[in-house]
Amino acid sequence: MRHTDGGRRSPWLRRTPAVLGIAAAVVAGLAPAAQADPVTSADSTHTVTLVTGDQVVVQDAGGRQTAAVLPRPGSSGDFVNQRVDGDLYVVPATALPYLGTSLDRSLFDVSALIRDGITDQVPVQVAGSAPGVQSGKVTAQSGPAFGAALAAQAGRDAKNHFATPGPLFGTASSVRLAAPGAPQQAHPNFPMHTVRILTVNGPNTPVDASLGLMNTDDGRIFNAFPYSTGGEERVSVPSGNYGLVGWFPTFDSAGRVTSVRVVVQDFVVSGDQTVTIDAAKATSQVTVSTPKPSNLVSQTLEYFRSAQALGSQGYSFGVGNGTAYVAPSAPSAVGGFHFNVQLHSESPDGTASPYSYDLKIDSAGALSPNQHYKVTVDQLATLKENYYSDKPGRLEGSSRIIFLPYEFFGFGQFAPLTAPLQRTEYVLGGADLLYDDALLASMNTGGGFVSGGFQHYAAKTTTPVDWLRGPLAPGLTTPSAGTTSWFCNACRRDDTIHIGLVPVLDSDGHGFSLDAPTTGTVSTSHFQLLSGGKALIDGKDVTGGEVAAPADPADYKIVYDQTRTAPWFHQSTVSHSEWTFGSAHSGTQTVPDGWACDPVTGKATDCSALSLVTAAYQLNTGLDGAAPAGPDQVLVTFGHAPGSQNLPFVKASIQVSFDGGATWTPTFQADLGGGRYRAQWTNPASATGGDVALRVSATDIAGNSLTQSVTSAFSVPGAQS
């Protein structure tokens, strides 16, 4: 991991804090396939259900990790993440006062939960009883009851400043994870000293505080997140230099965080001693002014320390739209120090043309007493975001994680929006900021995690972005510009073919997976890879696989059928796709060095991309996925799989159907060159109030082809009353 320190500010900062990394991204990996070995991507995505009913989407992609929270219904949205020893903890703020006493910290170690395969339900041991616990488990369905009861408890105990908290829920003296959980801490073979940490809010006023403590000489010696109860915590540590951060939150009666005070200080341990950390010193309020008026929606503060030898500690605290104060600090003497502020703000209610700001600002080396930051127009990039929805008033969630140069982890949560929606979104521009955007298509059901991929934005530029613009059809993802690490999803390595389709792609190339089948939701698919009349792969509910192929040149065919229905959408419900391509032994590398074909070694040796034809659509619909009766058109761009040669196309066909695919109507086509075709037709009055299907096909000069049809690709609205 690379760290940059030295107390300097990036040139684009004019005493201006920065962005809210709120995000989550989902990458469709390759599922196991019948008659073939499953492909394991270097990238991975896991959705973990916490004991509180909140869900965390954890993604490892391109050498970075992100964690985005989908709060349970009724949640305050205040979360803490702590990172130590390679493990990530995601903790609702309401759980902090009870960690290590009545609540087991391992309940929130999402890294350990993933390792243990505990992603959809949490096995627990309860001394007493607790809401949401059924047969020794908390499920995604029962977890919100646990989370609501915990928030109510925190609200009650906050009135007494957590001075004498009793059993959780009045009956539970402890709630433990009934699984291995977090790794056991090593006990170093060093002389140990007792450090008494006093947490106060002014002289002789003890308060609770959540702490982060690390040996800044070598994080392997000591690295932990103790909690001070009643104003005192004792730790046993070896001699050396230490960095300490204290978080002092205040809660309202509903368990929401209303403010947080942050104090950091370094000290040297050479024997038993007492260290006092005082919340009253945190008097510098963090504020940000934007070029246009905006209201704070959410704010996250992150503390990051890196040891001089090895090891690091990260601690971020989400405070919603509460206030945040920090204490000015002396420059760190040993190891690296960063503190960043992330925020998401939106235009006032009723604004005719809504807009938002996502900003992230870093302090390196020390904390300044001046915590007011001013963002200017010339620092910003403009994103013209279009959120499509074929269901009016659909509650979606947008997520934007922002990486600073020293960061390889991003944390946030989905911010709700009502689609269809057009919104101008302003972000800080610059090559040292990397954005990972995502969309949750249905906040109510948790369906449709849509990945936007990594992007850089230059200041004073404008970028259009379409989310869920139809038709939505299976295909192949394309690496973002500047991507150096990529797992090839349609490649051949020597005599091994591996293919991994993305089940659903929108017109901007954003991909997502099928929802899990539930009541009211249908998600089925059938994948086949054929050659010479033989099925090399034949699997249900998979998107590809890996299989050995003869070295001699041969023709191959992929057939992929998909049906998807759910309450939150009604278009692009059925698709049929057929790819034909030729392939032979690959003894040379034709893809970039940073690409991986071998999931074991992560190398691109002898890897060549398959010549699968791709199709990108631009329907002429509104944000509701509808086009009126009368003249209409679509722009289709045919291309090839990432890494393969872009061969010219010799023929293409685009057709529409007004009876669900029973009959097809040719269109008037114009070849625009470069694989681009414009098709024009007329939506008849008889189609009013119904849906229109779309079918396209194209063949290149080598005979590689694609034929793809999508049922209910768009709608023709009924007459307005």
C-alpha positions in Angstrom: 0.0 0.0 0.0 1.4 3.4 -1.0 1.0 6.4 1.4 1.8 10.0 0.7 2.5 12.3 3.6 4.4 15.4 4.5 1.6 17.8 5.4 1.1 19.3 1.9 -2.3 19.9 0.4 -3.3 19.1 -3.1 -3.2 22.1 -5.3 -7.0 22.0 -6.0 -7.7 22.5 -2.3 -8.3 26.1 -1.3 -8.9 25.4 2.3 -11.8 23.4 1.1 -12.9 20.0 2.5 -14.0 17.4 0.2 -16.4 14.8 -1.0 -18.7 12.2 0.3 -17.7 8.8 -0.8 -21.1 7.2 -0.8 -21.1 4.1 -2.8 -21.3 0.7 -3.7 -20.5 -1.1 -6.9 -21.4 -4.7 -8.0 -19.4 -6.6 -10.6 -21.0 -9.8 -12.1 -18.5 -12.6 -11.6 -18.6 -15.9 -13.4 -21.0 -18.4 -12.0 -20.3 -22.2 -11.9 -21.3 -23.9 -15.2 -22.5 -27.4 -15.8 -19.9 -29.7 -17.5 -17.2 -27.0 -16.9 -15.0 -25.7 -14.2 -16.2 -22.4 -12.6 -14.3 -19.3 -13.3 -13.1 -17.4 -10.2 -12.6 -13.7 -11.0 -9.8 -11.7 -9.3 -12.7 -9.3 -8.5 -15.4 -10.3 -6.1 -18.6 -8.9 -4.5 -20.3 -10.0 -1.4 -23.5 -8.8 0.3 -23.4 -9.3 4.1 -26.4 -9.0 6.4 -25.5 -7.6 9.8 -27.2 -8.6 13.0 -29.0 -5.2 12.9 -30.6 -5.9 9.6 -28.4 -3.5 7.7 -26.7 -4.9 4.6 -23.1 -4.2 3.4 -22.0 -4.7 -0.2 -18.2 -5.4 -0.1 -16.4 -5.3 -3.4 -12.8 -6.1 -4.3 -12.0 -4.7 -7.8 -9.0 -3.4 -9.5 -6.8 -3.6 -6.4 -9.3 -1.6 -4.3 -12.0 -2.5 -1.8 -15.3 -0.7 -1.3 -18.0 -1.2 1.3 -21.4 0.4 0.8 -24.3 0.2 3.3 -27.9 -0.3 2.5 -29.5 0.7 5.9 -32.4 -1.2 7.3 -35.8 0.5 7.0 -36.0 3.2 9.6 -32.2 3.3 10.2 -30.6 6.7 11.0 -27.9 5.9 8.5 -25.1 6.6 11.0 -22.3 4.0 10.6 -18.7 3.5 11.6 -16.1 1.5 9.8 -12.8 0.4 11.3 -10.0 -1.3 9.5 -7.2 -3.2 11.2 -5.1 -6.3 10.5 -6.7 -6.7 7.1 -10.3 -7.0 8.6 -13.1 -4.5 8.0 -15.7 -3.8 10.7 -18.9 -2.0 9.8 -20.7 -0.9 12.9 -24.0 1.0 13.3 -23.2 4.0 15.6 -25.9 2.8 18.0 -23.8 -0.4 18.7 -20.7 1.5 19.7 -21.5 2.0 23.4 -22.0 -1.7 23.8 -19.1 -3.2 21.9 -16.9 -5.5 24.0 -19.4 -5.6 26.9 -22.9 -6.8 25.9 -22.2 -6.9 22.1 -19.5 -9.0 20.5 -17.3 -7.0 18.1 -17.1 -10.0 15.8 -20.8 -9.5 14.9 -19.6 -6.6 12.7 -16.4 -8.0 11.3 -17.6 -8.3 7.7 -14.3 -9.7 6.5 -14.6 -12.6 9.0 -18.3 -13.1 8.2 -17.4 -13.4 4.5 -14.6 -15.8 5.3 -16.9 -17.9 7.4 -19.6 -17.9 4.7 -22.1 -16.0 7.0 -23.6 -13.5 4.5 -27.4 -13.9 4.7 -28.0 -14.8 8.3 -26.0 -14.4 11.5 -25.7 -17.2 14.1 -25.7 -15.8 17.6 -25.5 -16.9 21.2 -27.7 -14.7 23.5 -27.5 -14.7 27.3 -31.1 -13.8 27.8 -33.4 -12.8 24.9 -33.2 -10.4 22.0 -35.6 -9.2 19.3 -35.1 -10.7 15.9 -33.3 -13.8 17.1 -35.0 -16.9 15.7 -33.6 -20.4 16.4 -30.3 -18.9 17.3 -30.0 -16.9 14.1 -30.8 -13.3 12.9 -31.9 -13.2 9.3 -32.2 -10.4 6.7 -36.0 -10.4 7.5 -35.7 -10.5 11.3 -32.6 -8.3 11.7 -34.4 -4.9 11.4 -36.2 -5.8 14.7 -32.9 -6.2 16.4 -31.6 -3.0 14.9 -34.7 -1.0 15.9 -34.5 -2.2 19.4 -30.8 -1.4 19.6 -31.4 2.2 18.4 -34.2 2.6 21.0 -31.8 1.4 23.7 -29.1 3.8 22.6 -31.6 6.6 22.6 -32.7 5.8 26.2 -29.1 5.3 27.5 -27.9 8.5 25.9 -30.2 10.5 28.2 -28.1 9.2 31.0 -24.8 9.7 29.0 -24.5 5.9 29.0 -23.5 6.1 32.7 -25.3 2.9 33.9 -26.4 1.0 30.8 -28.2 -2.2 31.8 -28.8 -5.4 29.9 -29.6 -5.0 26.2 -33.3 -4.9 25.6 -33.8 -5.4 29.4 -32.9 -9.1 29.3 -29.7 -9.8 27.3 -26.4 -9.5 29.2 -24.5 -10.5 26.0 -25.0 -11.2 22.3 -22.1 -13.2 20.8 -21.3 -14.5 17.3 -21.7 -18.2 17.2 -18.9 -18.7 14.7 -15.1 -18.3 14.6 -15.4 -14.5 13.8 -12.4 -12.2 14.1 -8.9 -13.7 14.1 -7.4 -14.1 17.5 -5.0 -11.3 18.5 -1.3 -12.2 18.8 0.3 -11.6 22.1 3.7 -10.0 21.4 6.7 -11.1 23.4 7.5 -7.6 24.7 7.6 -6.0 28.1 4.1 -4.6 28.5 3.0 -1.3 30.2 -0.5 -0.3 31.4 -1.8 2.9 29.8 -4.8 4.4 31.5 -6.8 6.4 29.0 -9.1 9.0 30.5 -11.9 10.4 28.2 -13.4 13.6 29.4 -15.4 16.6 28.2 -13.7 19.3 30.2 -12.0 18.9 33.6 -13.5 16.2 35.8 -16.3 15.4 33.4 -15.9 11.8 32.3 -17.6 10.7 29.1 -17.7 7.6 26.9 -15.6 7.6 23.7 -14.7 5.2 20.9 -11.0 5.0 20.5 -8.4 4.0 17.9 -4.9 3.2 19.1 -1.9 2.1 17.1 1.8 1.8 17.6 3.2 4.1 14.9 6.6 2.5 14.9 5.1 -0.8 13.7 1.4 -1.5 13.6 2.0 -5.2 14.1 3.0 -4.5 17.7 -0.3 -3.0 18.7 -3.4 -1.9 16.7 -6.9 -1.9 18.2 -10.2 0.0 18.7 -10.9 0.1 22.5 -14.0 1.7 23.9 -13.9 4.0 27.0 -16.8 3.3 29.3 -17.6 5.8 32.0 -14.6 7.9 31.0 -11.8 5.3 31.4 -10.2 2.5 29.4 -7.0 0.6 30.2 -4.8 -1.1 27.6 -1.6 -3.1 27.9 1.0 -2.1 25.3 4.7 -2.4 24.6 7.0 0.7 24.7 7.1 2.9 21.6 5.3 5.7 19.8 1.5 5.7 19.6 -1.2 7.5 17.7 -4.6 7.9 19.4 -7.9 9.1 18.1 -11.0 9.7 20.2 -14.5 10.0 18.8 -17.1 11.6 21.1 -20.6 11.2 19.6 -23.9 12.6 21.0 -27.2 10.8 20.3 -30.8 11.9 20.4 -33.7 9.9 21.9 -34.1 7.9 18.6 -30.5 6.8 18.6 -29.4 9.2 15.8 -26.0 10.8 16.0 -26.5 14.6 16.3 -22.8 15.5 16.6 -19.3 14.1 16.9 -16.1 15.6 18.3 -12.8 14.2 17.2 -9.5 14.5 19.0 -6.2 13.1 17.9 -2.9 13.1 19.8 0.4 11.2 19.8 2.3 10.1 22.8 5.3 7.9 23.8 5.0 4.9 26.1 8.1 4.0 28.2 6.2 2.7 31.3 2.9 2.7 33.0 1.2 6.0 32.5 -2.1 8.0 32.2 -3.2 9.8 29.0 -6.2 12.2 29.0 -8.1 12.9 25.8 -10.5 15.9 26.1 -13.6 16.3 23.8 -13.8 20.0 24.9 -10.7 20.7 22.8 -12.7 19.9 19.6 -13.9 23.4 18.9 -13.2 23.8 15.2 -16.5 23.0 13.3 -16.2 21.4 9.9 -18.1 23.4 7.4 -18.2 23.6 3.6 -19.5 26.3 1.3 -20.6 25.4 -2.3 -21.0 27.7 -5.3 -24.8 27.3 -5.2 -26.9 26.9 -2.0 -27.0 23.2 -0.9 -28.3 21.3 2.1 -26.0 18.8 3.9 -27.4 15.3 3.5 -24.6 13.2 4.9 -21.1 13.7 6.2 -18.3 11.2 7.0 -15.0 11.9 8.7 -12.1 9.5 8.3 -8.9 9.1 10.3 -6.0 7.2 8.7 -2.7 6.4 10.3 0.2 4.4 8.8 3.1 3.0 10.8 6.6 3.8 10.0 7.5 0.2 9.4 4.3 -1.7 8.5 0.6 -1.6 9.4 -2.1 1.0 9.2 -5.4 1.9 10.9 -8.5 3.4 9.4 -11.5 4.7 11.2 -14.4 6.6 9.6 -17.5 7.9 11.3 -20.7 8.8 9.4 -22.7 11.6 11.1 -25.5 12.1 8.7 -26.4 15.8 8.6 -25.2 16.3 12.2 -22.4 18.6 13.1 -18.7 17.7 13.4 -15.9 19.3 15.4 -12.2 18.6 15.5 -9.4 19.6 17.8 -6.3 21.2 16.2 -3.4 18.8 16.5 0.4 19.0 16.5 2.1 17.5 13.4 2.5 13.7 13.6 6.1 12.8 14.4 6.2 9.1 13.5 4.3 7.4 10.7 1.8 8.9 8.3 -1.3 10.9 9.2 -4.4 11.7 7.1 -7.8 13.0 8.0 -10.4 13.6 5.4 -14.0 14.9 5.3 -16.5 13.5 2.8 -19.9 15.1 2.2 -23.0 14.9 0.0 -25.2 17.9 -0.2 -28.3 18.6 -2.4 -30.2 21.6 -3.8 -33.0 23.0 -1.6 -36.4 21.3 -1.9 -38.4 22.6 -4.8 -35.5 23.6 -6.9 -36.6 23.5 -10.6 -33.4 22.0 -11.8 -32.0 19.8 -9.0 -28.3 19.5 -8.3 -26.0 17.9 -5.8 -22.4 18.2 -4.6 -20.1 15.3 -3.7 -16.8 16.5 -2.1 -13.9 14.9 -0.4 -11.1 16.9 1.3 -7.9 15.7 2.9 -5.7 17.0 5.7 -2.2 15.5 5.9 0.3 15.5 8.8 -1.9 17.5 11.2 -5.3 19.1 11.8 -5.6 22.8 11.3 -7.7 25.0 13.6 -9.4 26.4 10.4 -12.0 23.7 9.3 -14.0 25.9 6.9 -13.6 25.0 3.3 -14.8 26.9 0.2 -15.4 25.2 -3.1 -15.1 27.3 -6.2 -16.6 26.7 -9.6 -13.2 26.2 -11.3 -12.5 23.2 -9.0 -15.6 21.3 -10.1 -16.5 18.8 -12.8 -20.1 18.6 -13.9 -22.0 15.3 -14.4 -25.3 15.5 -16.2 -27.0 12.4 -14.6 -30.2 10.9 -16.0 -31.9 8.3 -13.8 -34.3 6.2 -16.0 -37.2 4.4 -14.5 -40.1 2.6 -16.2 -42.0 2.7 -12.9 -43.0 6.3 -11.8 -41.8 7.4 -8.4 -39.4 4.5 -7.9 -37.1 5.0 -4.9 -33.5 4.4 -6.0 -30.2 4.9 -4.3 -27.1 6.6 -5.6 -23.6 5.9 -4.3 -20.4 7.6 -4.9 -17.1 6.5 -3.4 -14.1 8.8 -3.9 -10.5 7.6 -3.5 -7.7 9.9 -2.6 -4.2 8.9 -3.8 -3.3 7.1 -0.5 -6.6 5.2 -0.3 -7.3 1.7 -1.4 -10.5 1.4 0.6 -13.7 3.3 0.2 -16.8 3.4 2.4 -20.3 4.9 2.2 -24.0 4.2 1.8 -26.7 4.7 -0.7 -28.5 8.1 -0.7 -32.1 7.8 -1.8 -33.5 9.5 -4.9 -36.9 9.4 -6.7 -36.7 8.3 -10.3 -37.2 9.2 -13.1 -34.8 12.1 -12.4 -32.5 14.5 -14.2 -29.9 16.0 -11.8 -26.7 18.0 -12.3 -24.1 16.5 -9.9 -20.9 18.5 -9.1 -17.7 16.7 -8.0 -14.2 17.9 -7.5 -12.0 17.4 -10.5 -8.4 16.2 -10.7 -6.2 13.3 -11.6 -5.6 12.5 -7.9 -9.3 11.7 -7.3 -10.8 8.4 -8.4 -14.6 7.9 -8.4 -16.5 4.7 -8.1 -20.2 5.4 -8.7 -23.1 2.9 -8.4 -26.9 2.8 -8.3 -29.3 0.7 -6.3 -32.3 0.5 -8.7 -34.8 -0.4 -5.9 -34.2 0.8 -2.4 -37.4 -0.8 -1.2 -36.4 -4.4 -2.3 -32.6 -4.1 -2.5 -32.8 -5.1 -6.2 -30.6 -4.0 -9.0 -27.1 -3.2 -7.7 -25.7 -1.3 -10.8 -21.9 -0.7 -11.1 -20.5 2.4 -12.7 -16.8 1.5 -12.6 -13.8 3.7 -11.8 -13.6 7.2 -13.4 -11.5 10.3 -13.3 -13.1 13.7 -13.9 -11.2 16.8 -14.9 -12.2 20.2 -13.5 -14.3 22.4 -15.8 -15.6 19.4 -17.9 -19.1 18.1 -18.4 -19.9 14.4 -18.7 -23.4 12.9 -19.5 -24.3 9.8 -17.6 -27.4 7.6 -18.2 -28.5 5.0 -15.6 -30.8 2.2 -16.6 -31.5 3.5 -20.1 -33.0 0.7 -22.0 -33.1 -1.7 -23.5 -31.5 -3.7 -20.7 -29.8 -6.8 -22.2 -26.9 -9.2 -21.5 -23.5 -8.5 -22.8 -19.8 -7.8 -21.8 -18.4 -5.1 -19.6 -15.7 -2.8 -20.9 -12.9 -1.5 -18.7 -13.0 2.2 -18.0 -10.4 4.5 -19.7 -7.1 4.2 -17.9 -7.9 0.9 -16.3 -4.7 -1.1 -15.8 -6.1 -4.1 -13.9 -8.8 -6.1 -15.6 -10.1 -9.7 -15.5 -10.9 -10.6 -19.1 -14.5 -11.8 -19.4 -14.2 -13.4 -22.9 -10.7 -14.8 -23.5 -8.8 -17.9 -24.4 -5.6 -18.9 -22.6 -3.7 -21.6 -24.5 -6.6 -24.2 -25.0 -8.8 -22.9 -22.2 -11.9 -20.8 -23.1 -13.5 -18.7 -20.3 -16.5 -16.6 -20.7 -18.5 -14.5 -18.3 -21.4 -12.5 -19.5 -22.9 -9.6 -17.5 -26.6 -10.5 -17.1 -27.9 -7.0 -17.6 -26.2 -4.0 -19.2 -27.8 -0.5 -19.8 -27.0 1.8 -22.7 -24.1 3.4 -20.8 -22.5 0.0 -20.2 -23.4 -0.2 -16.5 -23.8 -3.8 -15.5 -25.6 -5.7 -12.8 -26.7 -9.2 -11.9 -30.1 -10.8 -11.8 -32.0 -10.4 -8.5 -32.4 -13.4 -6.3 -35.7 -15.2 -7.0 -38.3 -14.3 -4.3 -42.0 -13.8 -4.0 -43.0 -11.7 -7.0 -39.5 -11.9 -8.5 -38.5 -14.2 -11.3 -34.8 -14.6 -12.3 -34.0 -17.5 -14.6 -31.4 -18.0 -17.3 -29.9 -20.7 -19.5 -26.3 -20.6 -20.9 -24.8 -22.8 -23.5 -21.5 -22.9 -25.3 -21.7 -25.1 -28.4 -19.2 -26.4 -31.0 -19.7 -29.0 -33.7 -23.2 -29.9 -32.4 -21.9 -30.6 -28.9 -22.6 -28.6 -25.7 -19.3 -27.8 -24.0 -21.1 -25.8 -21.3 -24.8 -26.2 -20.6 -25.9 -24.5 -17.3 -29.0 -23.0 -15.8 -28.7 -19.7 -13.9 -25.1 -19.2 -14.9 -23.5 -16.6 -17.0 -20.5 -18.5 -18.4 -17.8 -20.9 -17.4 -14.4 -22.3 -18.3 -13.8 -25.2 -20.5 -10.9 -27.0 -22.4 -11.2 -26.6 -26.2 -9.4 -28.4 -29.1 -6.3 -26.6 -30.4 -7.4 -26.6 -34.0 -9.5 -23.7 -35.4 -13.2 -24.3 -34.8 -16.5 -22.5 -34.8 -18.3 -21.8 -31.5 -21.8 -20.6 -30.6 -23.1 -19.1 -27.3 -26.9 -19.2 -26.7 -28.1 -17.3 -23.6 -31.8 -17.0 -22.6 -33.0 -14.9 -19.8 -36.2 -14.0 -18.0 -36.4 -11.3 -15.3 -39.5 -9.9 -13.7 -39.9 -8.0 -10.4 -42.3 -5.5 -8.9 -39.9 -2.5 -9.4 -39.7 -2.7 -13.2 -41.8 -3.9 -16.2 -39.5 -3.5 -19.3 -36.7 -5.7 -20.7 -38.2 -8.8 -19.2 -37.1 -11.5 -21.7 -34.0 -11.7 -23.9 -32.5 -14.2 -26.3 -28.9 -13.8 -27.4 -26.8 -15.8 -29.8 -23.1 -15.3 -30.5 -21.0 -17.1 -33.1 -17.2 -16.8 -33.2 -14.1 -18.7 -34.3 -11.3 -19.7 -32.0 -8.0 -21.7 -32.1 -5.1 -22.3 -29.8 -3.8 -19.1 -28.2 0.0 -19.2 -28.0 0.5 -15.4 -27.8 -0.7 -12.6 -25.7 -3.0 -10.0 -27.4 -4.4 -8.3 -24.3 -2.6 -5.7 -22.1 -0.2 -6.9 -19.4 -2.4 -5.7 -16.6 -5.2 -8.0 -17.7 -5.7 -11.3 -16.0 -6.8 -14.5 -17.8 -5.7 -17.0 -15.2 -7.7 -16.6 -12.0 -5.0 -18.5 -10.1 -1.9 -16.5 -11.2 -3.7 -13.3 -12.2 -1.5 -13.2 -15.4 -2.2 -12.6 -19.0 0.3 -15.0 -20.4 -0.8 -16.5 -23.7 -4.1 -14.7 -23.4 -6.1 -13.5 -26.3 -9.6 -12.0 -26.4 -12.4 -13.8 -28.1 -14.1 -12.1 -31.1 -17.5 -11.8 -29.6 -19.7 -9.1 -31.2 -21.2 -6.5 -28.9 -24.2 -4.2 -29.2 -24.8 -0.8 -27.5 -28.2 0.8 -27.8 -29.6 4.3 -27.6 -33.3 4.3 -27.8 -35.1 7.6 -28.4 -37.3 7.4 -25.2 -37.9 9.6 -22.3 -36.6 9.0 -18.8 -39.7 6.7 -18.3 -38.6 4.4 -21.1 -41.5 5.4 -23.3 -41.8 6.8 -26.8 -45.1 8.2 -28.3 -46.9 6.8 -31.3 -45.4 8.1 -34.5 -41.9 8.3 -36.0 -39.2 6.7 -33.8 -35.6 5.6 -34.0 -32.7 3.7 -32.3 -29.0 4.1 -32.7 -27.1 0.8 -32.4 -23.3 0.6 -32.2 -21.9 -2.9 -32.9 -18.4 -3.6 -31.7 -16.3 -6.4 -30.3 -15.3 -7.8 -26.9 -12.7 -5.8 -25.0 -9.1 -6.7 -26.1 -10.2 -8.1 -29.5 -9.7 -6.6 -32.9 -12.5 -4.3 -34.2 -13.3 -5.9 -37.5 -15.6 -4.1 -40.0 -19.2 -5.3 -40.3 -20.6 -6.6 -43.6 -24.3 -6.7 -42.6 -26.7 -5.6 -39.9 -30.4 -5.9 -39.3 -32.7 -4.0 -36.8 -36.4 -5.0 -36.4 -39.2 -4.1 -34.0 -42.3 -6.1 -32.9 -45.6 -4.7 -31.6 -47.0 -8.1 -30.6 -44.4 -9.5 -28.2 -42.2 -11.0 -30.9 -44.8 -13.0 -32.7 -44.1 -11.0 -35.9 -41.2 -8.6 -36.7 -41.2 -5.4 -38.7 -38.1 -4.3 -40.7 -36.8 -0.7 -40.1 -35.3 1.8 -42.4 -31.5 1.6 -41.7 -28.7 4.0 -42.3 -25.1 2.8 -42.0 -23.2 5.6 -40.2 -19.9 3.8 -40.3 -17.7 2.4 -37.6 -20.3 -0.2 -36.7 -23.0 2.5 -36.0 -26.5 2.1 -37.5 -29.6 4.3 -37.2 -32.9 2.5 -37.6 -36.2 4.4 -38.1 -39.8 3.2 -38.0 -43.3 4.3 -37.0 -45.0 3.2 -33.7 -48.6 2.7 -34.9 -51.6 4.0 -32.9 -52.4 0.3 -32.3 -49.3 0.1 -30.1 -50.6 2.8 -27.7 -50.6 1.5 -24.1 -48.3 -1.4 -24.9 -44.7 -2.5 -25.2 -42.4 -2.8 -28.2 -39.8 -5.6 -28.7 -36.5 -5.0 -30.4 -34.3 -7.5 -32.4 -30.8 -6.7 -33.8 -28.2 -8.7 -35.6 -24.7 -8.0 -37.1 -22.0 -10.0 -38.8 -18.3 -8.9 -39.3 -16.0 -9.8 -42.1 -14.7 -12.9 -40.3 -18.1 -14.3 -39.8 -18.4 -13.5 -36.1 -22.0 -12.5 -35.4 -24.5 -11.5 -32.7 -28.3 -11.8 -32.8 -30.2 -10.4 -29.8 -33.9 -9.8 -29.0 -35.4 -8.0 -26.0 -39.1 -8.2 -25.2 -40.7 -5.0 -23.8 -37.6 -3.0 -24.8 -39.7 0.2 -24.5 -43.3 1.3 -24.1 -45.8 3.4 -26.1 -47.8 5.4 -23.5 -51.6 5.5 -23.5 -53.5 8.7 -24.3 -53.3 11.4 -21.6 -56.6 12.1 -19.8 
